[in-house]
């Protein structure tokens, strides 16, 4: 169900992802080349499969 609580949780997760990207703490958690090929961060990723 999409409500204010769900919206808030989504935004909190997005903010956390952005923080990890800036601080360099984000790590690849998959082995799917297609996912890496379509990632907007692949050019800055040291773990890219693409």
mmCIF entry with sequence, helices, sheets and N, C-alpha, C, O atoms, coordinates in Angstrom:
data_MODEL
# 
_entry.id   MODEL 
# 
_entity.id                         1 
_entity.type                       polymer 
_entity.pdbx_number_of_molecules   1 
# 
_entity_poly.entity_id                      1 
_entity_poly.type                           'polypeptide(L)' 
_entity_poly.nstd_linkage                   no 
_entity_poly.nstd_monomer                   no 
_entity_poly.pdbx_seq_one_letter_code       
;(UNK)(UNK)(UNK)(UNK)(UNK)(UNK)(UNK)(UNK)(UNK)(UNK)(UNK)(UNK)(UNK)(UNK)(UNK)(UNK)
(UNK)(UNK)(UNK)(UNK)(UNK)(UNK)(UNK)(UNK)(UNK)(UNK)(UNK)(UNK)(UNK)(UNK)(UNK)(UNK)
(UNK)(UNK)(UNK)(UNK)(UNK)(UNK)(UNK)(UNK)(UNK)(UNK)(UNK)(UNK)(UNK)(UNK)(UNK)(UNK)
(UNK)(UNK)
;
_entity_poly.pdbx_seq_one_letter_code_can   XXXXXXXXXXXXXXXXXXXXXXXXXXXXXXXXXXXXXXXXXXXXXXXXXX 
_entity_poly.pdbx_strand_id                 A 
# 
loop_
_entity_poly_seq.entity_id 
_entity_poly_seq.num 
_entity_poly_seq.mon_id 
_entity_poly_seq.hetero 
1 1  UNK n 
1 2  UNK n 
1 3  UNK n 
1 4  UNK n 
1 5  UNK n 
1 6  UNK n 
1 7  UNK n 
1 8  UNK n 
1 9  UNK n 
1 10 UNK n 
1 11 UNK n 
1 12 UNK n 
1 13 UNK n 
1 14 UNK n 
1 15 UNK n 
1 16 UNK n 
1 17 UNK n 
1 18 UNK n 
1 19 UNK n 
1 20 UNK n 
1 21 UNK n 
1 22 UNK n 
1 23 UNK n 
1 24 UNK n 
1 25 UNK n 
1 26 UNK n 
1 27 UNK n 
1 28 UNK n 
1 29 UNK n 
1 30 UNK n 
1 31 UNK n 
1 32 UNK n 
1 33 UNK n 
1 34 UNK n 
1 35 UNK n 
1 36 UNK n 
1 37 UNK n 
1 38 UNK n 
1 39 UNK n 
1 40 UNK n 
1 41 UNK n 
1 42 UNK n 
1 43 UNK n 
1 44 UNK n 
1 45 UNK n 
1 46 UNK n 
1 47 UNK n 
1 48 UNK n 
1 49 UNK n 
1 50 UNK n 
# 
_struct_asym.id          A 
_struct_asym.entity_id   1 
# 
loop_
_struct_conf.conf_type_id 
_struct_conf.id 
_struct_conf.pdbx_PDB_helix_id 
_struct_conf.beg_label_comp_id 
_struct_conf.beg_label_asym_id 
_struct_conf.beg_label_seq_id 
_struct_conf.pdbx_beg_PDB_ins_code 
_struct_conf.end_label_comp_id 
_struct_conf.end_label_asym_id 
_struct_conf.end_label_seq_id 
_struct_conf.pdbx_end_PDB_ins_code 
_struct_conf.beg_auth_comp_id 
_struct_conf.beg_auth_asym_id 
_struct_conf.beg_auth_seq_id 
_struct_conf.end_auth_comp_id 
_struct_conf.end_auth_asym_id 
_struct_conf.end_auth_seq_id 
_struct_conf.pdbx_PDB_helix_class 
_struct_conf.details 
_struct_conf.pdbx_PDB_helix_length 
HELX_P HELX_P1 AA1 UNK A 4  ? UNK A 23 ? UNK A 4  UNK A 23 1 ? 20 
HELX_P HELX_P2 AA2 UNK A 33 ? UNK A 37 ? UNK A 33 UNK A 37 1 ? 5  
HELX_P HELX_P3 AA3 UNK A 42 ? UNK A 44 ? UNK A 42 UNK A 44 5 ? 3  
# 
_struct_conf_type.id          HELX_P 
_struct_conf_type.criteria    ? 
_struct_conf_type.reference   ? 
# 
loop_
_atom_site.group_PDB 
_atom_site.id 
_atom_site.type_symbol 
_atom_site.label_atom_id 
_atom_site.label_alt_id 
_atom_site.label_comp_id 
_atom_site.label_asym_id 
_atom_site.label_entity_id 
_atom_site.label_seq_id 
_atom_site.pdbx_PDB_ins_code 
_atom_site.Cartn_x 
_atom_site.Cartn_y 
_atom_site.Cartn_z 
_atom_site.occupancy 
_atom_site.B_iso_or_equiv 
_atom_site.pdbx_formal_charge 
_atom_site.auth_seq_id 
_atom_site.auth_comp_id 
_atom_site.auth_asym_id 
_atom_site.auth_atom_id 
_atom_site.pdbx_PDB_model_num 
ATOM 1   N N  . UNK A 1 1  ? 0.848  -1.180  0.000   1.00 0.00 ? 1  UNK A N  1 
ATOM 2   C CA . UNK A 1 1  ? 0.000  0.000   0.000   1.00 0.00 ? 1  UNK A CA 1 
ATOM 3   C C  . UNK A 1 1  ? 0.891  1.238   0.000   1.00 0.00 ? 1  UNK A C  1 
ATOM 4   O O  . UNK A 1 1  ? 1.818  1.339   0.804   1.00 0.00 ? 1  UNK A O  1 
ATOM 5   N N  . UNK A 1 2  ? 0.615  2.171   -0.890  1.00 0.00 ? 2  UNK A N  1 
ATOM 6   C CA . UNK A 1 2  ? 1.399  3.390   -1.005  1.00 0.00 ? 2  UNK A CA 1 
ATOM 7   C C  . UNK A 1 2  ? 0.752  4.469   -0.144  1.00 0.00 ? 2  UNK A C  1 
ATOM 8   O O  . UNK A 1 2  ? -0.327 4.966   -0.464  1.00 0.00 ? 2  UNK A O  1 
ATOM 9   N N  . UNK A 1 3  ? 1.418  4.823   0.944   1.00 0.00 ? 3  UNK A N  1 
ATOM 10  C CA . UNK A 1 3  ? 0.928  5.872   1.830   1.00 0.00 ? 3  UNK A CA 1 
ATOM 11  C C  . UNK A 1 3  ? 2.110  6.722   2.284   1.00 0.00 ? 3  UNK A C  1 
ATOM 12  O O  . UNK A 1 3  ? 3.229  6.523   1.812   1.00 0.00 ? 3  UNK A O  1 
ATOM 13  N N  . UNK A 1 4  ? 1.881  7.643   3.171   1.00 0.00 ? 4  UNK A N  1 
ATOM 14  C CA . UNK A 1 4  ? 2.963  8.536   3.620   1.00 0.00 ? 4  UNK A CA 1 
ATOM 15  C C  . UNK A 1 4  ? 4.090  7.775   4.307   1.00 0.00 ? 4  UNK A C  1 
ATOM 16  O O  . UNK A 1 4  ? 5.257  8.141   4.166   1.00 0.00 ? 4  UNK A O  1 
ATOM 17  N N  . UNK A 1 5  ? 3.756  6.722   5.048   1.00 0.00 ? 5  UNK A N  1 
ATOM 18  C CA . UNK A 1 5  ? 4.790  5.936   5.719   1.00 0.00 ? 5  UNK A CA 1 
ATOM 19  C C  . UNK A 1 5  ? 5.686  5.240   4.690   1.00 0.00 ? 5  UNK A C  1 
ATOM 20  O O  . UNK A 1 5  ? 6.910  5.258   4.817   1.00 0.00 ? 5  UNK A O  1 
ATOM 21  N N  . UNK A 1 6  ? 5.081  4.633   3.684   1.00 0.00 ? 6  UNK A N  1 
ATOM 22  C CA . UNK A 1 6  ? 5.855  3.964   2.633   1.00 0.00 ? 6  UNK A CA 1 
ATOM 23  C C  . UNK A 1 6  ? 6.701  4.976   1.873   1.00 0.00 ? 6  UNK A C  1 
ATOM 24  O O  . UNK A 1 6  ? 7.859  4.706   1.553   1.00 0.00 ? 6  UNK A O  1 
ATOM 25  N N  . UNK A 1 7  ? 6.132  6.130   1.586   1.00 0.00 ? 7  UNK A N  1 
ATOM 26  C CA . UNK A 1 7  ? 6.865  7.186   0.879   1.00 0.00 ? 7  UNK A CA 1 
ATOM 27  C C  . UNK A 1 7  ? 8.073  7.639   1.698   1.00 0.00 ? 7  UNK A C  1 
ATOM 28  O O  . UNK A 1 7  ? 9.161  7.822   1.153   1.00 0.00 ? 7  UNK A O  1 
ATOM 29  N N  . UNK A 1 8  ? 7.885  7.816   2.980   1.00 0.00 ? 8  UNK A N  1 
ATOM 30  C CA . UNK A 1 8  ? 8.966  8.227   3.868   1.00 0.00 ? 8  UNK A CA 1 
ATOM 31  C C  . UNK A 1 8  ? 10.068 7.167   3.920   1.00 0.00 ? 8  UNK A C  1 
ATOM 32  O O  . UNK A 1 8  ? 11.254 7.497   3.898   1.00 0.00 ? 8  UNK A O  1 
ATOM 33  N N  . UNK A 1 9  ? 9.670  5.891   3.989   1.00 0.00 ? 9  UNK A N  1 
ATOM 34  C CA . UNK A 1 9  ? 10.649 4.808   4.022   1.00 0.00 ? 9  UNK A CA 1 
ATOM 35  C C  . UNK A 1 9  ? 11.457 4.769   2.722   1.00 0.00 ? 9  UNK A C  1 
ATOM 36  O O  . UNK A 1 9  ? 12.671 4.568   2.746   1.00 0.00 ? 9  UNK A O  1 
ATOM 37  N N  . UNK A 1 10 ? 10.786 4.958   1.603   1.00 0.00 ? 10 UNK A N  1 
ATOM 38  C CA . UNK A 1 10 ? 11.471 4.978   0.322   1.00 0.00 ? 10 UNK A CA 1 
ATOM 39  C C  . UNK A 1 10 ? 12.491 6.113   0.274   1.00 0.00 ? 10 UNK A C  1 
ATOM 40  O O  . UNK A 1 10 ? 13.640 5.897   -0.112  1.00 0.00 ? 10 UNK A O  1 
ATOM 41  N N  . UNK A 1 11 ? 12.086 7.303   0.656   1.00 0.00 ? 11 UNK A N  1 
ATOM 42  C CA . UNK A 1 11 ? 12.993 8.452   0.634   1.00 0.00 ? 11 UNK A CA 1 
ATOM 43  C C  . UNK A 1 11 ? 14.164 8.253   1.587   1.00 0.00 ? 11 UNK A C  1 
ATOM 44  O O  . UNK A 1 11 ? 15.285 8.658   1.279   1.00 0.00 ? 11 UNK A O  1 
ATOM 45  N N  . UNK A 1 12 ? 13.920 7.635   2.738   1.00 0.00 ? 12 UNK A N  1 
ATOM 46  C CA . UNK A 1 12 ? 15.013 7.348   3.669   1.00 0.00 ? 12 UNK A CA 1 
ATOM 47  C C  . UNK A 1 12 ? 16.037 6.411   3.032   1.00 0.00 ? 12 UNK A C  1 
ATOM 48  O O  . UNK A 1 12 ? 17.243 6.606   3.190   1.00 0.00 ? 12 UNK A O  1 
ATOM 49  N N  . UNK A 1 13 ? 15.561 5.402   2.316   1.00 0.00 ? 13 UNK A N  1 
ATOM 50  C CA . UNK A 1 13 ? 16.468 4.457   1.657   1.00 0.00 ? 13 UNK A CA 1 
ATOM 51  C C  . UNK A 1 13 ? 17.250 5.137   0.538   1.00 0.00 ? 13 UNK A C  1 
ATOM 52  O O  . UNK A 1 13 ? 18.442 4.880   0.369   1.00 0.00 ? 13 UNK A O  1 
ATOM 53  N N  . UNK A 1 14 ? 16.595 5.992   -0.216  1.00 0.00 ? 14 UNK A N  1 
ATOM 54  C CA . UNK A 1 14 ? 17.280 6.721   -1.296  1.00 0.00 ? 14 UNK A CA 1 
ATOM 55  C C  . UNK A 1 14 ? 18.377 7.608   -0.707  1.00 0.00 ? 14 UNK A C  1 
ATOM 56  O O  . UNK A 1 14 ? 19.488 7.663   -1.236  1.00 0.00 ? 14 UNK A O  1 
ATOM 57  N N  . UNK A 1 15 ? 18.065 8.292   0.376   1.00 0.00 ? 15 UNK A N  1 
ATOM 58  C CA . UNK A 1 15 ? 19.063 9.150   1.028   1.00 0.00 ? 15 UNK A CA 1 
ATOM 59  C C  . UNK A 1 15 ? 20.252 8.328   1.519   1.00 0.00 ? 15 UNK A C  1 
ATOM 60  O O  . UNK A 1 15 ? 21.397 8.768   1.411   1.00 0.00 ? 15 UNK A O  1 
ATOM 61  N N  . UNK A 1 16 ? 19.990 7.145   2.053   1.00 0.00 ? 16 UNK A N  1 
ATOM 62  C CA . UNK A 1 16 ? 21.062 6.276   2.540   1.00 0.00 ? 16 UNK A CA 1 
ATOM 63  C C  . UNK A 1 16 ? 21.941 5.812   1.381   1.00 0.00 ? 16 UNK A C  1 
ATOM 64  O O  . UNK A 1 16 ? 23.164 5.782   1.511   1.00 0.00 ? 16 UNK A O  1 
ATOM 65  N N  . UNK A 1 17 ? 21.346 5.458   0.270   1.00 0.00 ? 17 UNK A N  1 
ATOM 66  C CA . UNK A 1 17 ? 22.114 5.053   -0.908  1.00 0.00 ? 17 UNK A CA 1 
ATOM 67  C C  . UNK A 1 17 ? 22.984 6.203   -1.385  1.00 0.00 ? 17 UNK A C  1 
ATOM 68  O O  . UNK A 1 17 ? 24.159 6.005   -1.694  1.00 0.00 ? 17 UNK A O  1 
ATOM 69  N N  . UNK A 1 18 ? 22.427 7.392   -1.446  1.00 0.00 ? 18 UNK A N  1 
ATOM 70  C CA . UNK A 1 18 ? 23.193 8.560   -1.869  1.00 0.00 ? 18 UNK A CA 1 
ATOM 71  C C  . UNK A 1 18 ? 24.349 8.833   -0.920  1.00 0.00 ? 18 UNK A C  1 
ATOM 72  O O  . UNK A 1 18 ? 25.444 9.179   -1.364  1.00 0.00 ? 18 UNK A O  1 
ATOM 73  N N  . UNK A 1 19 ? 24.126 8.686   0.363   1.00 0.00 ? 19 UNK A N  1 
ATOM 74  C CA . UNK A 1 19 ? 25.185 8.888   1.353   1.00 0.00 ? 19 UNK A CA 1 
ATOM 75  C C  . UNK A 1 19 ? 26.304 7.867   1.145   1.00 0.00 ? 19 UNK A C  1 
ATOM 76  O O  . UNK A 1 19 ? 27.481 8.226   1.174   1.00 0.00 ? 19 UNK A O  1 
ATOM 77  N N  . UNK A 1 20 ? 25.953 6.621   0.941   1.00 0.00 ? 20 UNK A N  1 
ATOM 78  C CA . UNK A 1 20 ? 26.959 5.583   0.743   1.00 0.00 ? 20 UNK A CA 1 
ATOM 79  C C  . UNK A 1 20 ? 27.769 5.824   -0.528  1.00 0.00 ? 20 UNK A C  1 
ATOM 80  O O  . UNK A 1 20 ? 28.977 5.588   -0.551  1.00 0.00 ? 20 UNK A O  1 
ATOM 81  N N  . UNK A 1 21 ? 27.115 6.288   -1.572  1.00 0.00 ? 21 UNK A N  1 
ATOM 82  C CA . UNK A 1 21 ? 27.826 6.581   -2.818  1.00 0.00 ? 21 UNK A CA 1 
ATOM 83  C C  . UNK A 1 21 ? 28.844 7.688   -2.591  1.00 0.00 ? 21 UNK A C  1 
ATOM 84  O O  . UNK A 1 21 ? 29.988 7.581   -3.032  1.00 0.00 ? 21 UNK A O  1 
ATOM 85  N N  . UNK A 1 22 ? 28.440 8.739   -1.912  1.00 0.00 ? 22 UNK A N  1 
ATOM 86  C CA . UNK A 1 22 ? 29.324 9.875   -1.660  1.00 0.00 ? 22 UNK A CA 1 
ATOM 87  C C  . UNK A 1 22 ? 30.488 9.471   -0.765  1.00 0.00 ? 22 UNK A C  1 
ATOM 88  O O  . UNK A 1 22 ? 31.626 9.879   -0.997  1.00 0.00 ? 22 UNK A O  1 
ATOM 89  N N  . UNK A 1 23 ? 30.206 8.679   0.245   1.00 0.00 ? 23 UNK A N  1 
ATOM 90  C CA . UNK A 1 23 ? 31.249 8.282   1.191   1.00 0.00 ? 23 UNK A CA 1 
ATOM 91  C C  . UNK A 1 23 ? 32.069 7.088   0.713   1.00 0.00 ? 23 UNK A C  1 
ATOM 92  O O  . UNK A 1 23 ? 33.065 6.729   1.341   1.00 0.00 ? 23 UNK A O  1 
ATOM 93  N N  . UNK A 1 24 ? 31.664 6.481   -0.376  1.00 0.00 ? 24 UNK A N  1 
ATOM 94  C CA . UNK A 1 24 ? 32.405 5.352   -0.916  1.00 0.00 ? 24 UNK A CA 1 
ATOM 95  C C  . UNK A 1 24 ? 32.106 4.028   -0.253  1.00 0.00 ? 24 UNK A C  1 
ATOM 96  O O  . UNK A 1 24 ? 32.868 3.076   -0.422  1.00 0.00 ? 24 UNK A O  1 
ATOM 97  N N  . UNK A 1 25 ? 31.031 3.936   0.489   1.00 0.00 ? 25 UNK A N  1 
ATOM 98  C CA . UNK A 1 25 ? 30.722 2.694   1.198   1.00 0.00 ? 25 UNK A CA 1 
ATOM 99  C C  . UNK A 1 25 ? 29.784 1.765   0.464   1.00 0.00 ? 25 UNK A C  1 
ATOM 100 O O  . UNK A 1 25 ? 29.492 0.677   0.961   1.00 0.00 ? 25 UNK A O  1 
ATOM 101 N N  . UNK A 1 26 ? 29.302 2.153   -0.702  1.00 0.00 ? 26 UNK A N  1 
ATOM 102 C CA . UNK A 1 26 ? 28.384 1.298   -1.455  1.00 0.00 ? 26 UNK A CA 1 
ATOM 103 C C  . UNK A 1 26 ? 29.162 0.157   -2.095  1.00 0.00 ? 26 UNK A C  1 
ATOM 104 O O  . UNK A 1 26 ? 30.224 0.380   -2.676  1.00 0.00 ? 26 UNK A O  1 
ATOM 105 N N  . UNK A 1 27 ? 28.649 -1.049  -1.994  1.00 0.00 ? 27 UNK A N  1 
ATOM 106 C CA . UNK A 1 27 ? 29.291 -2.231  -2.557  1.00 0.00 ? 27 UNK A CA 1 
ATOM 107 C C  . UNK A 1 27 ? 28.311 -2.965  -3.459  1.00 0.00 ? 27 UNK A C  1 
ATOM 108 O O  . UNK A 1 27 ? 27.108 -2.991  -3.197  1.00 0.00 ? 27 UNK A O  1 
ATOM 109 N N  . UNK A 1 28 ? 28.835 -3.558  -4.519  1.00 0.00 ? 28 UNK A N  1 
ATOM 110 C CA . UNK A 1 28 ? 27.987 -4.362  -5.399  1.00 0.00 ? 28 UNK A CA 1 
ATOM 111 C C  . UNK A 1 28 ? 27.514 -5.593  -4.628  1.00 0.00 ? 28 UNK A C  1 
ATOM 112 O O  . UNK A 1 28 ? 28.308 -6.249  -3.955  1.00 0.00 ? 28 UNK A O  1 
ATOM 113 N N  . UNK A 1 29 ? 26.231 -5.903  -4.725  1.00 0.00 ? 29 UNK A N  1 
ATOM 114 C CA . UNK A 1 29 ? 25.675 -7.040  -3.994  1.00 0.00 ? 29 UNK A CA 1 
ATOM 115 C C  . UNK A 1 29 ? 25.021 -8.049  -4.937  1.00 0.00 ? 29 UNK A C  1 
ATOM 116 O O  . UNK A 1 29 ? 24.072 -8.734  -4.558  1.00 0.00 ? 29 UNK A O  1 
ATOM 117 N N  . UNK A 1 30 ? 25.530 -8.137  -6.164  1.00 0.00 ? 30 UNK A N  1 
ATOM 118 C CA . UNK A 1 30 ? 24.965 -9.062  -7.144  1.00 0.00 ? 30 UNK A CA 1 
ATOM 119 C C  . UNK A 1 30 ? 26.067 -9.497  -8.104  1.00 0.00 ? 30 UNK A C  1 
ATOM 120 O O  . UNK A 1 30 ? 27.181 -8.973  -8.075  1.00 0.00 ? 30 UNK A O  1 
ATOM 121 N N  . UNK A 1 31 ? 25.737 -10.456 -8.945  1.00 0.00 ? 31 UNK A N  1 
ATOM 122 C CA . UNK A 1 31 ? 26.673 -10.926 -9.965  1.00 0.00 ? 31 UNK A CA 1 
ATOM 123 C C  . UNK A 1 31 ? 25.990 -10.903 -11.328 1.00 0.00 ? 31 UNK A C  1 
ATOM 124 O O  . UNK A 1 31 ? 26.230 -11.772 -12.166 1.00 0.00 ? 31 UNK A O  1 
ATOM 125 N N  . UNK A 1 32 ? 25.138 -9.905  -11.542 1.00 0.00 ? 32 UNK A N  1 
ATOM 126 C CA . UNK A 1 32 ? 24.351 -9.791  -12.765 1.00 0.00 ? 32 UNK A CA 1 
ATOM 127 C C  . UNK A 1 32 ? 24.949 -8.714  -13.670 1.00 0.00 ? 32 UNK A C  1 
ATOM 128 O O  . UNK A 1 32 ? 24.858 -7.521  -13.379 1.00 0.00 ? 32 UNK A O  1 
ATOM 129 N N  . UNK A 1 33 ? 25.558 -9.151  -14.768 1.00 0.00 ? 33 UNK A N  1 
ATOM 130 C CA . UNK A 1 33 ? 26.199 -8.216  -15.691 1.00 0.00 ? 33 UNK A CA 1 
ATOM 131 C C  . UNK A 1 33 ? 25.197 -7.202  -16.222 1.00 0.00 ? 33 UNK A C  1 
ATOM 132 O O  . UNK A 1 33 ? 25.516 -6.019  -16.333 1.00 0.00 ? 33 UNK A O  1 
ATOM 133 N N  . UNK A 1 34 ? 23.988 -7.652  -16.553 1.00 0.00 ? 34 UNK A N  1 
ATOM 134 C CA . UNK A 1 34 ? 22.966 -6.755  -17.085 1.00 0.00 ? 34 UNK A CA 1 
ATOM 135 C C  . UNK A 1 34 ? 22.631 -5.622  -16.137 1.00 0.00 ? 34 UNK A C  1 
ATOM 136 O O  . UNK A 1 34 ? 22.396 -4.493  -16.567 1.00 0.00 ? 34 UNK A O  1 
ATOM 137 N N  . UNK A 1 35 ? 22.608 -5.918  -14.862 1.00 0.00 ? 35 UNK A N  1 
ATOM 138 C CA . UNK A 1 35 ? 22.321 -4.882  -13.869 1.00 0.00 ? 35 UNK A CA 1 
ATOM 139 C C  . UNK A 1 35 ? 23.437 -3.837  -13.872 1.00 0.00 ? 35 UNK A C  1 
ATOM 140 O O  . UNK A 1 35 ? 23.171 -2.639  -13.782 1.00 0.00 ? 35 UNK A O  1 
ATOM 141 N N  . UNK A 1 36 ? 24.673 -4.290  -13.975 1.00 0.00 ? 36 UNK A N  1 
ATOM 142 C CA . UNK A 1 36 ? 25.805 -3.359  -14.024 1.00 0.00 ? 36 UNK A CA 1 
ATOM 143 C C  . UNK A 1 36 ? 25.800 -2.550  -15.323 1.00 0.00 ? 36 UNK A C  1 
ATOM 144 O O  . UNK A 1 36 ? 26.103 -1.357  -15.313 1.00 0.00 ? 36 UNK A O  1 
ATOM 145 N N  . UNK A 1 37 ? 25.459 -3.192  -16.429 1.00 0.00 ? 37 UNK A N  1 
ATOM 146 C CA . UNK A 1 37 ? 25.455 -2.500  -17.710 1.00 0.00 ? 37 UNK A CA 1 
ATOM 147 C C  . UNK A 1 37 ? 24.477 -1.335  -17.728 1.00 0.00 ? 37 UNK A C  1 
ATOM 148 O O  . UNK A 1 37 ? 24.704 -0.348  -18.429 1.00 0.00 ? 37 UNK A O  1 
ATOM 149 N N  . UNK A 1 38 ? 23.402 -1.434  -16.974 1.00 0.00 ? 38 UNK A N  1 
ATOM 150 C CA . UNK A 1 38 ? 22.381 -0.395  -16.955 1.00 0.00 ? 38 UNK A CA 1 
ATOM 151 C C  . UNK A 1 38 ? 22.493 0.541   -15.758 1.00 0.00 ? 38 UNK A C  1 
ATOM 152 O O  . UNK A 1 38 ? 21.620 1.384   -15.548 1.00 0.00 ? 38 UNK A O  1 
ATOM 153 N N  . UNK A 1 39 ? 23.540 0.403   -14.985 1.00 0.00 ? 39 UNK A N  1 
ATOM 154 C CA . UNK A 1 39 ? 23.701 1.203   -13.768 1.00 0.00 ? 39 UNK A CA 1 
ATOM 155 C C  . UNK A 1 39 ? 24.246 2.596   -14.096 1.00 0.00 ? 39 UNK A C  1 
ATOM 156 O O  . UNK A 1 39 ? 25.175 2.747   -14.889 1.00 0.00 ? 39 UNK A O  1 
ATOM 157 N N  . UNK A 1 40 ? 23.656 3.589   -13.478 1.00 0.00 ? 40 UNK A N  1 
ATOM 158 C CA . UNK A 1 40 ? 24.116 4.962   -13.705 1.00 0.00 ? 40 UNK A CA 1 
ATOM 159 C C  . UNK A 1 40 ? 25.448 5.252   -13.024 1.00 0.00 ? 40 UNK A C  1 
ATOM 160 O O  . UNK A 1 40 ? 26.069 6.276   -13.308 1.00 0.00 ? 40 UNK A O  1 
ATOM 161 N N  . UNK A 1 41 ? 25.897 4.378   -12.136 1.00 0.00 ? 41 UNK A N  1 
ATOM 162 C CA . UNK A 1 41 ? 27.144 4.581   -11.393 1.00 0.00 ? 41 UNK A CA 1 
ATOM 163 C C  . UNK A 1 41 ? 28.293 3.734   -11.911 1.00 0.00 ? 41 UNK A C  1 
ATOM 164 O O  . UNK A 1 41 ? 29.378 3.753   -11.329 1.00 0.00 ? 41 UNK A O  1 
ATOM 165 N N  . UNK A 1 42 ? 28.081 2.983   -13.004 1.00 0.00 ? 42 UNK A N  1 
ATOM 166 C CA . UNK A 1 42 ? 29.105 2.028   -13.433 1.00 0.00 ? 42 UNK A CA 1 
ATOM 167 C C  . UNK A 1 42 ? 30.443 2.669   -13.769 1.00 0.00 ? 42 UNK A C  1 
ATOM 168 O O  . UNK A 1 42 ? 31.486 2.041   -13.588 1.00 0.00 ? 42 UNK A O  1 
ATOM 169 N N  . UNK A 1 43 ? 30.435 3.899   -14.251 1.00 0.00 ? 43 UNK A N  1 
ATOM 170 C CA . UNK A 1 43 ? 31.705 4.537   -14.611 1.00 0.00 ? 43 UNK A CA 1 
ATOM 171 C C  . UNK A 1 43 ? 32.540 4.881   -13.373 1.00 0.00 ? 43 UNK A C  1 
ATOM 172 O O  . UNK A 1 43 ? 33.753 5.058   -13.481 1.00 0.00 ? 43 UNK A O  1 
ATOM 173 N N  . UNK A 1 44 ? 31.915 4.976   -12.219 1.00 0.00 ? 44 UNK A N  1 
ATOM 174 C CA . UNK A 1 44 ? 32.632 5.315   -10.999 1.00 0.00 ? 44 UNK A CA 1 
ATOM 175 C C  . UNK A 1 44 ? 32.778 4.108   -10.065 1.00 0.00 ? 44 UNK A C  1 
ATOM 176 O O  . UNK A 1 44 ? 33.250 4.242   -8.936  1.00 0.00 ? 44 UNK A O  1 
ATOM 177 N N  . UNK A 1 45 ? 32.370 2.939   -10.545 1.00 0.00 ? 45 UNK A N  1 
ATOM 178 C CA . UNK A 1 45 ? 32.344 1.748   -9.688  1.00 0.00 ? 45 UNK A CA 1 
ATOM 179 C C  . UNK A 1 45 ? 33.585 0.896   -9.905  1.00 0.00 ? 45 UNK A C  1 
ATOM 180 O O  . UNK A 1 45 ? 33.908 0.538   -11.038 1.00 0.00 ? 45 UNK A O  1 
ATOM 181 N N  . UNK A 1 46 ? 34.272 0.574   -8.834  1.00 0.00 ? 46 UNK A N  1 
ATOM 182 C CA . UNK A 1 46 ? 35.453 -0.270  -8.935  1.00 0.00 ? 46 UNK A CA 1 
ATOM 183 C C  . UNK A 1 46 ? 35.087 -1.757  -8.958  1.00 0.00 ? 46 UNK A C  1 
ATOM 184 O O  . UNK A 1 46 ? 35.957 -2.608  -9.144  1.00 0.00 ? 46 UNK A O  1 
ATOM 185 N N  . UNK A 1 47 ? 33.788 -2.073  -8.768  1.00 0.00 ? 47 UNK A N  1 
ATOM 186 C CA . UNK A 1 47 ? 33.338 -3.456  -8.749  1.00 0.00 ? 47 UNK A CA 1 
ATOM 187 C C  . UNK A 1 47 ? 32.422 -3.791  -9.921  1.00 0.00 ? 47 UNK A C  1 
ATOM 188 O O  . UNK A 1 47 ? 31.774 -4.838  -9.919  1.00 0.00 ? 47 UNK A O  1 
ATOM 189 N N  . UNK A 1 48 ? 32.360 -2.917  -10.920 1.00 0.00 ? 48 UNK A N  1 
ATOM 190 C CA . UNK A 1 48 ? 31.453 -3.121  -12.053 1.00 0.00 ? 48 UNK A CA 1 
ATOM 191 C C  . UNK A 1 48 ? 31.790 -4.396  -12.809 1.00 0.00 ? 48 UNK A C  1 
ATOM 192 O O  . UNK A 1 48 ? 32.963 -4.710  -13.011 1.00 0.00 ? 48 UNK A O  1 
ATOM 193 N N  . UNK A 1 49 ? 30.780 -5.119  -13.222 1.00 0.00 ? 49 UNK A N  1 
ATOM 194 C CA . UNK A 1 49 ? 30.950 -6.317  -14.029 1.00 0.00 ? 49 UNK A CA 1 
ATOM 195 C C  . UNK A 1 49 ? 30.869 -5.999  -15.527 1.00 0.00 ? 49 UNK A C  1 
ATOM 196 O O  . UNK A 1 49 ? 31.158 -6.853  -16.365 1.00 0.00 ? 49 UNK A O  1 
ATOM 197 N N  . UNK A 1 50 ? 30.482 -4.787  -15.848 1.00 0.00 ? 50 UNK A N  1 
ATOM 198 C CA . UNK A 1 50 ? 30.266 -4.408  -17.251 1.00 0.00 ? 50 UNK A CA 1 
ATOM 199 C C  . UNK A 1 50 ? 31.490 -3.733  -17.838 1.00 0.00 ? 50 UNK A C  1 
ATOM 200 O O  . UNK A 1 50 ? 31.483 -3.350  -19.008 1.00 0.00 ? 50 UNK A O  1 
# 
